[in-house]
């Protein structure tokens, strides 16, 4: 059930983000007043970035539930790929196209070309490390809570297995 909810949210997120990406791009193709096109582009790009952050947070939340229930991290890593694709589209490609539009139409003063790509790289790196650590912690907590063979405790002390294990003999091969 949670997997289906996750996939529905992912589809909605992709549609919303595709809309904001396309709509931002269309403002750069506008033949009207460059100042109003620049303002509308920035508004839609910023709204797309905020929507991306919110939708990625929701996907990661549902992805954590899927991870806990199925012990499979596909939803977490799919959320990471979703974030990566749209952050590259919005903060790298759209940012570079926007700065080119800004310079060619003299709408703003010396825009920084590196802010968007640096933010994208930082966000992708932080989210990648976060997803990895989250996966590790959730799976460890799940293993501790639902241990298959817990060590028996007698009188407050853990009892070792009754079977003595013989040390392995080294293999000699010729």
N, C-alpha and C positions, 0 to 999 in steps of 0.2 A: 504494500500500500504506500509506504513512504517513498519507494522508488518511483511510483507513478506520480505522486505529488511533486517529487523533485523534477521529473521530466517535464511536467506541465509548467512548473515555474521556470525551468530552463528555456522552454519554447517561448513563453511570454517574455522573458528577459531578452532573448535573441531578437524577437520582433521589435520590442521597444528600443533596443540599442541600435538595430539596423535603421529604424526610423530616424532617430536623432543623428546618427552618422550621415545618412543620406540627406536629411533636411539641412544640416550644417553645410554640407558640401554644396547643396543647391544655392545657398546664399552667396557662396563665393563665385557662382556662375551668373549672378544677378547683373542685369544691364542698367539697373536704376542707380540711385545715389550711392556712391561707394561708402560713405559714412554710415548710412542706415544698414547697408549690407554687412558692413564690418560689425556693427553693434548686434545685429540679428545673428550673425555667425557666432560671435562670442557667447551670446545668451544661450543658443541651442547647443553649442559645444559644452559649455559649463553645465547645462541641465543634463546632457548626456553623461558627463563625468559623474555627477552626483547620482544619477540613476544607476550607473554602473557600480558605484560603491555600495549603494543600498541593495541592489539586486544580488551582487556578489555576497554580501553579508547574509541575505536570506538564503541563498543557495548553500553557503557554507553551514548555516544552522541546520537546514534539512539534510545536508550531506553528512553532518555529524550524527544525526539520528540514523541515517542509512548505515553509516560505518559501525555504529554501536549494535544495531540489530543484525546486520549480516556479516560483520567483520570483513567487509570488502570496501576498499577506499576509492572505488571508481568514481563516486559522486564528488568526493573532495578534489580529486585531480581533474575531473571534468569542470568543476567550478574554477580551478586554477587556469585551465586552458581557455575557458570563457572570458575570464578577466584579462588574460594575456592578449588574446586576439583583439578585444575591443579597446584595451588601453593602448595597444600599438596603433590601431586605427585612429583613435581620438587624440592621443597625446603625442604621437609621432607624425603620422601622415597628415591629419587635419591641422596640426600645429604648424608643420612646415608649409603646407599650402596656404594657411592663414597668414603667416609671416610674409610669404611671397606676395600675396594679395595686398597686404598692408604696405609693403615697400613699393609695389608697382603703382598703387593708387595714391600714395603719399597720405595715408589715413592716420598713421601713427609714427612716432619718432623712435627709430632704431630698436625694433623688437628683437628680443633674444631668441635665437634659433635653438638654443640648447636646453632651455627650461623644460619643455615638454618631453623630449627624449630622456633627459636625466630623471625627471619625475617618473616616467614610465619604467625605466630600468630599476629605480629604487623600489617602486611599488611591486613590480614583478618579483624582484629578489626577496623582499620582505614577505610577500604572500607565499612564495615558494617555500621559504624556510618555515613559515608559520604552518602551512599545510603539512609539511613533513613532520614537524614536532607534534602537531595536533594528532596526526595519525599514530605516531609512536606512543603518545600518552594515552590515547583512547584505547588502543589495542592492549597496552600494558594493564590499564585499569580493568578492562574487560576480562583479561586473563586472571587477574588477581581476584576479581569478584566471583567469577564462574570457573574456578580451578577444577580441572578434571580429577586429578589425584592429589588431594590435599594431604599434607603430612599430618599423621595422627598426633594428638597431644594427650599425654597421660600424666596426671598429677602436675600439670603446669610445664612439663618438659616435652619437647618434640621427640618422638620415637623414630629411630632410623628404621629402614627396611630390615626385615629379619634375614633376608637372603644375603649371604656374604658374596661379594663379587670378587672373582679372581682377577688379578692383574693380567692384562693382555701380554702375551708373549710377543716379542718383536718378530716380525716377519723377515725371514732370510730368503732372499731370492738370488738365484744364480743366473 
